Amino acid sequence: MKIVEIKRIEQTENVTIGSLLVDGEIVCWVLEEPWRENESDISCIPAGEYPLELEYSPSKSRELWTIKNVPGRSYVRIHIGNTVDDTEGCPLTGSKIGWLHGKRAVLDSRVAFDKFMEIMEGAGGSKIYVSSIDYN
């Protein structure tokens, strides 16, 4: 079983940015929606510990790692994309942080996603720990 972590480092009214780690090693960056009370499709998920399972996504026509048991949510999947316009409430992978069409973005998303999928190959059921910025 692999341990996956999302450590959020930037949260604004428009976007959430963090690093994605597997077994303590940074794999890539992630971009999520800002916190909007965990509303489906428009909010990042609450900080916490969740099961992580590889499932087929009909909308993306491929297997994706799915964050399970998010309260009031379903189909929260780690996938390719660049800005909040692409998230659907899901974490997006990126090799670097930047800007795209005037919006905060993760770039080289496909490269980062492929790296994550390769590292997770054969992982079976795993866990993901999501932590938010502690301002205290």
Order of alpha helices (4+ residues) and beta strands (2+ residues): beta-beta-beta-beta-beta-beta-beta-beta-beta-beta-alpha-beta
